[in-house]
Amino acid sequence: MHTEMCSTGIIRRRMERTADERREILRGFIKERQLKIAPWAKRSGVDKNSIYNFLNKHSQSLDLITYAKLARTAEVPVWRLNGDQPEPPSPTAIWVSGYVEAGAFKEAVEWDRSRWYSVDVPVPERFRRVTKALEVRGLSMDLEYKPGAIVLWVDMLDFRPPRHGDHIIVYTYHHDGKVEATVKELRVDDSGRRWLWPRSSQPEHQLPIEVENPGDDVEHIEVKGIVVGDYRPRHF
Protein backbone atom coordinates (compact mmCIF):
# COMPACT_ATOMS: atom_id res chain seq x y z
CA MET A 1 0.00 0.00 0.00
CA HIS A 2 1.66 3.14 -1.11
CA THR A 3 0.98 6.27 0.80
CA GLU A 4 1.35 9.48 -1.03
CA MET A 5 2.21 10.46 2.45
CA CYS A 6 5.68 11.05 3.84
CA SER A 7 9.31 12.11 4.01
CA THR A 8 11.11 13.06 0.79
CA GLY A 9 7.90 12.92 -1.18
CA ILE A 10 5.78 14.79 1.28
CA ILE A 11 3.58 17.56 -0.07
CA ARG A 12 3.76 20.60 2.17
CA ARG A 13 0.38 21.60 3.50
CA ARG A 14 -0.55 25.27 3.62
CA MET A 15 -3.19 27.15 5.45
CA GLU A 16 -3.95 29.20 2.33
CA ARG A 17 -3.74 28.09 -1.28
CA THR A 18 -2.14 30.24 -3.94
CA ALA A 19 -4.09 31.08 -7.10
CA ASP A 20 -1.87 28.76 -9.15
CA GLU A 21 -2.42 25.89 -6.71
CA ARG A 22 -6.17 26.38 -6.93
CA ARG A 23 -5.98 26.38 -10.72
CA GLU A 24 -4.11 23.08 -10.74
CA ILE A 25 -6.61 21.53 -8.34
CA LEU A 26 -9.55 22.64 -10.49
CA ARG A 27 -7.83 21.50 -13.69
CA GLY A 28 -7.10 18.13 -12.10
CA PHE A 29 -10.73 17.69 -11.06
CA ILE A 30 -11.98 18.62 -14.54
CA LYS A 31 -9.57 16.14 -16.12
CA GLU A 32 -10.39 13.39 -13.61
CA ARG A 33 -14.13 13.75 -14.20
CA GLN A 34 -13.72 14.40 -17.95
CA LEU A 35 -15.87 17.50 -17.64
CA LYS A 36 -16.58 20.00 -20.38
CA ILE A 37 -16.41 23.45 -18.86
CA ALA A 38 -19.22 25.11 -20.83
CA PRO A 39 -21.90 22.44 -20.14
CA TRP A 40 -20.80 22.14 -16.50
CA ALA A 41 -21.05 25.89 -16.05
CA LYS A 42 -24.46 26.03 -17.72
CA ARG A 43 -25.89 23.23 -15.55
CA SER A 44 -24.48 24.99 -12.48
CA GLY A 45 -25.90 28.39 -13.38
CA VAL A 46 -22.54 30.15 -13.54
CA ASP A 47 -20.74 32.11 -16.25
CA LYS A 48 -18.39 29.81 -18.15
CA ASN A 49 -16.08 32.77 -18.80
CA SER A 50 -15.39 33.11 -15.08
CA ILE A 51 -13.95 29.58 -15.14
CA TYR A 52 -11.98 30.12 -18.36
CA ASN A 53 -10.60 33.44 -17.10
CA PHE A 54 -9.47 31.88 -13.86
CA LEU A 55 -7.82 28.86 -15.51
CA ASN A 56 -6.13 31.08 -18.10
CA LYS A 57 -4.80 33.46 -15.40
CA HIS A 58 -6.92 36.40 -16.53
CA SER A 59 -8.37 36.48 -13.01
CA GLN A 60 -6.89 35.46 -9.69
CA SER A 61 -9.81 33.69 -8.05
CA LEU A 62 -13.26 32.18 -8.27
CA ASP A 63 -15.72 33.34 -5.66
CA LEU A 64 -17.09 30.89 -3.13
CA ILE A 65 -20.61 31.01 -4.58
CA THR A 66 -19.28 29.90 -7.97
CA TYR A 67 -17.34 27.07 -6.35
CA ALA A 68 -20.44 26.05 -4.38
CA LYS A 69 -22.65 25.92 -7.50
CA LEU A 70 -20.08 23.92 -9.45
CA ALA A 71 -19.59 21.53 -6.53
CA ARG A 72 -23.34 20.98 -6.15
CA THR A 73 -23.65 20.03 -9.83
CA ALA A 74 -20.66 17.68 -9.60
CA GLU A 75 -22.04 16.23 -6.32
CA VAL A 76 -18.82 16.81 -4.40
CA PRO A 77 -17.86 19.03 -1.44
CA VAL A 78 -16.40 22.43 -2.32
CA TRP A 79 -12.94 21.51 -1.02
CA ARG A 80 -12.57 19.00 -3.86
CA LEU A 81 -12.56 21.97 -6.25
CA ASN A 82 -10.55 24.59 -4.37
CA GLY A 83 -8.28 22.57 -2.09
CA ASP A 84 -9.35 24.14 1.18
CA GLN A 85 -9.00 22.07 4.33
CA PRO A 86 -11.62 19.31 4.17
CA GLU A 87 -14.16 18.99 6.92
CA PRO A 88 -15.19 15.53 8.12
CA PRO A 89 -18.72 14.71 6.95
CA SER A 90 -19.55 12.95 10.23
CA PRO A 91 -18.08 12.40 13.71
CA THR A 92 -17.00 8.88 12.74
CA ALA A 93 -15.41 9.80 9.40
CA ILE A 94 -11.71 9.14 8.77
CA TRP A 95 -9.82 10.68 5.88
CA VAL A 96 -8.07 8.42 3.37
CA SER A 97 -5.03 10.56 2.58
CA GLY A 98 -2.98 8.27 0.35
CA TYR A 99 -2.37 4.74 -0.80
CA VAL A 100 0.15 2.04 -0.14
CA GLU A 101 1.15 -0.82 -2.42
CA ALA A 102 0.38 -3.89 -0.34
CA GLY A 103 3.52 -5.91 0.32
CA ALA A 104 5.69 -3.91 -2.08
CA PHE A 105 7.84 -0.88 -1.40
CA LYS A 106 6.96 2.28 -3.28
CA GLU A 107 8.08 5.89 -2.98
CA ALA A 108 6.33 7.47 -0.02
CA VAL A 109 4.40 10.62 -0.84
CA GLU A 110 1.12 12.08 0.42
CA TRP A 111 -1.88 12.97 -1.67
CA ASP A 112 -2.76 16.61 -1.92
CA ARG A 113 -5.71 17.16 0.43
CA SER A 114 -7.96 17.98 -2.55
CA ARG A 115 -7.75 14.25 -3.40
CA TRP A 116 -8.64 12.97 0.07
CA TYR A 117 -11.88 11.12 0.58
CA SER A 118 -13.57 9.97 3.76
CA VAL A 119 -14.83 6.62 4.99
CA ASP A 120 -17.28 6.18 7.83
CA VAL A 121 -15.96 3.33 9.93
CA PRO A 122 -16.30 2.15 13.53
CA VAL A 123 -13.06 2.91 15.37
CA PRO A 124 -12.52 2.35 19.11
CA GLU A 125 -12.82 5.58 21.06
CA ARG A 126 -9.21 5.51 22.22
CA PHE A 127 -8.07 5.57 18.57
CA ARG A 128 -10.62 8.10 17.32
CA ARG A 129 -8.31 11.13 17.24
CA VAL A 130 -5.18 9.36 16.01
CA THR A 131 -6.34 6.84 13.40
CA LYS A 132 -5.16 7.33 9.81
CA ALA A 133 -6.34 5.56 6.68
CA LEU A 134 -4.66 4.40 3.47
CA GLU A 135 -6.04 2.79 0.34
CA VAL A 136 -4.67 -0.62 -0.64
CA ARG A 137 -3.39 -1.27 -4.13
CA GLY A 138 -1.72 -4.34 -5.62
CA LEU A 139 -1.97 -8.06 -4.89
CA SER A 140 0.99 -8.67 -2.62
CA MET A 141 -1.13 -8.69 0.56
CA ASP A 142 -4.21 -10.05 -1.16
CA LEU A 143 -4.77 -12.84 1.37
CA GLU A 144 -5.59 -10.07 3.84
CA TYR A 145 -6.50 -6.95 1.84
CA LYS A 146 -8.05 -6.93 -1.60
CA PRO A 147 -7.23 -3.99 -3.89
CA GLY A 148 -9.45 -1.04 -2.94
CA ALA A 149 -9.65 -1.98 0.74
CA ILE A 150 -8.82 0.67 3.33
CA VAL A 151 -6.38 -0.01 6.17
CA LEU A 152 -6.75 1.95 9.40
CA TRP A 153 -3.51 2.49 11.30
CA VAL A 154 -2.15 4.18 14.37
CA ASP A 155 1.32 5.59 14.94
CA MET A 156 3.32 3.50 17.40
CA LEU A 157 3.74 6.54 19.65
CA ASP A 158 -0.05 6.59 20.04
CA PHE A 159 -0.35 2.86 20.64
CA ARG A 160 2.39 0.37 21.59
CA PRO A 161 5.48 -1.35 20.11
CA PRO A 162 4.66 -3.87 17.36
CA ARG A 163 4.33 -7.56 18.20
CA HIS A 164 4.61 -10.81 16.31
CA GLY A 165 1.61 -11.14 13.99
CA ASP A 166 0.84 -7.41 13.79
CA HIS A 167 0.25 -5.84 10.42
CA ILE A 168 2.45 -2.77 10.24
CA ILE A 169 3.09 0.32 8.13
CA VAL A 170 6.80 0.42 7.28
CA TYR A 171 9.15 3.01 5.77
CA THR A 172 12.45 2.02 4.21
CA TYR A 173 15.17 4.68 3.91
CA HIS A 174 17.69 4.37 1.07
CA HIS A 175 21.22 5.75 0.95
CA ASP A 176 20.24 7.98 -1.98
CA GLY A 177 17.63 9.74 0.18
CA LYS A 178 14.57 7.99 -1.26
CA VAL A 179 11.92 6.88 1.22
CA GLU A 180 9.48 4.08 0.45
CA ALA A 181 6.43 2.71 2.23
CA THR A 182 4.62 -0.60 2.50
CA VAL A 183 2.32 -2.65 4.68
CA LYS A 184 3.45 -6.08 5.83
CA GLU A 185 2.94 -8.64 8.56
CA LEU A 186 5.58 -8.63 11.31
CA ARG A 187 6.98 -11.98 12.33
CA VAL A 188 9.57 -12.59 15.03
CA ASP A 189 11.51 -15.86 14.87
CA ASP A 190 12.85 -17.92 17.77
CA SER A 191 16.15 -16.02 17.76
CA GLY A 192 14.39 -12.67 17.99
CA ARG A 193 14.97 -11.60 14.41
CA ARG A 194 12.15 -9.49 12.94
CA TRP A 195 10.82 -10.17 9.46
CA LEU A 196 8.49 -8.27 7.13
CA TRP A 197 6.22 -10.98 5.78
CA PRO A 198 3.96 -10.66 2.74
CA ARG A 199 0.56 -12.37 2.88
CA SER A 200 0.18 -12.98 -0.83
CA SER A 201 -1.20 -15.65 -3.13
CA GLN A 202 1.36 -14.52 -5.71
CA PRO A 203 4.72 -16.40 -5.61
CA GLU A 204 6.67 -13.33 -6.74
CA HIS A 205 5.56 -11.46 -3.60
CA GLN A 206 6.21 -14.15 -1.00
CA LEU A 207 9.84 -13.38 -0.10
CA PRO A 208 10.21 -12.00 3.47
CA ILE A 209 12.64 -9.20 4.38
CA GLU A 210 14.66 -9.12 7.59
CA VAL A 211 14.20 -5.74 9.30
CA GLU A 212 17.78 -5.49 10.57
CA ASN A 213 19.34 -6.76 7.29
CA PRO A 214 17.18 -5.37 4.48
CA GLY A 215 19.82 -5.11 1.74
CA ASP A 216 22.88 -3.14 0.69
CA ASP A 217 21.01 -0.18 -0.81
CA VAL A 218 18.92 0.38 2.31
CA GLU A 219 20.12 2.57 5.18
CA HIS A 220 17.47 1.38 7.62
CA ILE A 221 13.85 0.28 7.99
CA GLU A 222 11.44 2.01 10.35
CA VAL A 223 8.16 0.63 11.62
CA LYS A 224 5.84 3.65 11.58
CA GLY A 225 2.57 2.27 12.85
CA ILE A 226 0.26 -0.64 13.48
CA VAL A 227 -2.84 -1.55 11.50
CA VAL A 228 -5.86 -1.57 13.83
CA GLY A 229 -8.55 -2.43 11.30
CA ASP A 230 -9.61 -2.44 7.69
CA TYR A 231 -12.62 -1.50 5.66
CA ARG A 232 -13.85 -2.81 2.32
CA PRO A 233 -16.04 -0.23 0.60
CA ARG A 234 -18.84 -1.25 -1.70
CA HIS A 235 -19.59 0.98 -4.64
CA PHE A 236 -23.21 1.65 -5.47
Long-range contacts (C-beta under 8 A, 24 or more apart in sequence): 1-99, 1-100, 1-101, 1-102, 1-134, 1-135, 1-136, 1-137, 1-138, 1-141, 1-145, 1-151, 1-169, 1-181, 1-182, 1-183, 2-98, 2-99, 2-100, 2-101, 2-106, 2-107, 2-108, 2-137, 2-181, 2-182, 3-97, 3-98, 3-99, 3-100, 3-108, 3-109, 3-110, 3-134, 3-169, 3-181, 4-97, 4-98, 4-99, 4-108, 4-109, 4-110, 4-111, 5-97, 5-98, 5-108, 5-109, 5-110, 5-111, 5-134, 5-181, 6-108, 6-109, 6-110, 6-171, 6-179, 6-181, 6-224, 7-108, 7-171, 7-173, 7-179, 8-107, 8-108, 8-177, 8-178, 8-179, 9-107, 9-108, 9-109, 9-110, 9-179, 10-108, 10-109, 10-110, 11-109, 11-110, 11-111, 11-112, 13-113, 15-85, 17-82, 17-83, 17-84, 19-57, 19-60, 19-61, 21-83, 22-61, 22-62, 22-82, 22-83, 23-54, 23-55, 23-57, 25-81, 25-82, 25-83, 25-112, 25-114, 26-51, 26-54, 26-55, 26-62, 26-81, 26-82, 27-55, 28-114, 28-115, 29-74, 29-76, 29-80, 29-81, 29-114, 33-74, 35-74, 40-70, 40-73, 40-74, 41-70, 43-73, 44-69, 44-70, 44-72, 44-73, 45-69, 46-70, 79-113, 79-114, 80-114, 81-114, 82-114, 83-112, 83-113, 83-114, 85-113, 86-113, 86-116, 86-118, 88-118, 89-118, 89-120, 90-118, 90-120, 92-120, 92-121, 92-122, 92-123, 93-118, 93-119, 93-120, 94-118, 94-119, 94-120, 94-121, 94-123, 94-131, 94-132, 94-133, 94-152, 95-132, 95-133, 96-133, 96-134, 96-135, 96-150, 97-132, 97-133, 97-134, 98-134, 98-135, 99-134, 99-135, 99-136, 99-137, 100-134, 100-135, 100-136, 100-137, 100-151, 100-169, 100-181, 100-182, 100-183, 101-137, 101-138, 101-140, 101-182, 102-136, 102-137, 102-138, 102-139, 102-140, 102-141, 102-142, 102-144, 102-145, 102-147, 102-182, 102-183, 102-200, 103-138, 103-139, 103-140, 103-141, 103-182, 103-183, 103-184, 103-198, 103-199, 103-200, 103-205, 104-138, 104-140, 104-182, 104-205, 105-172, 105-180, 105-181, 105-182, 106-180, 106-181, 106-182, 107-178, 107-179, 107-180, 107-181, 108-171, 108-179, 108-180, 108-181, 119-150, 119-231, 119-233, 121-150, 121-152, 121-229, 121-231, 123-152, 123-228, 123-229, 124-228, 127-152, 127-154, 127-158, 127-159, 127-228, 130-154, 130-155, 130-158, 130-159, 131-228, 132-225, 133-231, 134-169, 134-183, 136-183, 136-230, 139-200, 139-201, 139-202, 139-205, 140-198, 140-200, 140-202, 140-205, 141-183, 141-184, 141-198, 141-199, 141-200, 142-199, 142-200, 142-201, 142-202, 143-199, 143-200, 143-201, 144-185, 144-199, 144-230, 145-183, 145-230, 146-232, 148-232, 148-233, 149-230, 149-231, 149-232, 149-233, 150-230, 150-231, 150-232, 150-233, 151-183, 151-227, 151-229, 151-230, 152-227, 152-228, 152-229, 152-230, 152-231, 153-225, 153-226, 153-227, 153-228, 154-225, 154-226, 154-228, 155-224, 155-225, 156-223, 156-224, 156-225, 156-226, 159-225, 159-226, 159-228, 160-226, 162-186, 162-223, 162-226, 163-188, 164-188, 166-226, 166-227, 167-226, 167-227, 168-196, 168-223, 168-224, 168-225, 168-226, 168-227, 169-223, 169-224, 169-225, 169-226, 169-227, 170-196, 170-221, 170-222, 170-223, 170-224, 171-221, 171-222, 171-224, 172-214, 172-218, 172-220, 172-221, 172-222, 173-218, 173-219, 173-220, 173-221, 173-222, 174-217, 174-218, 174-219, 175-217, 175-218, 175-219, 176-217, 181-224, 183-227, 184-209, 186-223, 196-221
